Amino acid sequence: MSRLLPIALLLGAAALLGACDNMAKQPSDKTWTPAEANPANADPGNRAWPPEPEPNTVAREDRSQPPPPLTPALLARGKERYEIYCTPCHGYLGDGDGMIVRRGFPHPPSFHSEVLRNAPTRHFYDVATNGWGAMYSYADRVAPDDRWAIAAYIRALQTSQNTAAAELPDDVRGKLR
């Protein structure tokens, strides 16, 4: 039995090495044709570059957009999207104490920390796009316009939680309890 083991291992290694044929010699079901051979590519003016994405697709690399103008409609949309996608972890106030965290998931950073209050608004957009730490990317779940709306709403949350009452207008200060 002990004599057969080395022979079996040698035959197995030979079979594996024989399977590693040069991949360049293998047949291909799709062959590459140069641009000159394809009449659709003959005229460079015939192609749009970069190509337009198909509807409802997510680009591999998100082409970042400039932030939209700050409007009440943008903040309302941001609040709606934030409450759907962000509150489970970040909480309604952005303090990192959402329902999932209360169930044992790691705390995300508070939006009210000095570091995040000083971060550019694009940082929140980029984190929603690419993920950060334990947070995964939301690029395939949240449209770019909605990511900007969420970033604007996070700024509103930061302002609402970090503004002294003395800095508020008189009519607003009168409504405080």
C-alpha positions, 0 to 999 in steps of 0.5 A: 500500500505504501508503494502505491501512494507515491505512484498515485500522487505522481500520476495525479500531479501529471494529470494536473500538469497536463491539464494546464495547457497553454491557454492561448491555444484554446479555442474561443467562442468570441473572437476580437476583431480590430476596429477597422474590421467592424464597420460600426467602429470605422467612423470614430464620430459614430461612437459616443465616448464615454458610452451612455449607460443603460437605464437602471444600471450602476456605473462601476465608477460613479461619476460624481456630480456637483452638489445640487442647490440647497432647497426645502424640497432637497432637505425634505427628500433627504430626510425621507431617504435618511429615515429609510436608509440611515436611521437603522444605524445612525439614529434619527438624530445622527448620534450613531444610536440606531435600532441595529446598534441597540441590538449589538451592531457596532456604533457608527460615528456620530455626525456631531463629532468635531471631525464630521462637522468639519468634513466637507459635504462631499464626504457624506456623499462619498461614504454613501457611494463607496462605504466606509469601515463596517458600512457598505456601499449604497451606490446600488440602492440610493440614486446619486441625487438622493445621496446628495439629498441625504448629505444635505440633510445630515448637514441640517441635522448637524446644525440643529443639534449643534447650534446654541439657543442664543444664536437662533432668531427670536421667533424660533427661540420663543418656540423652544421649551 
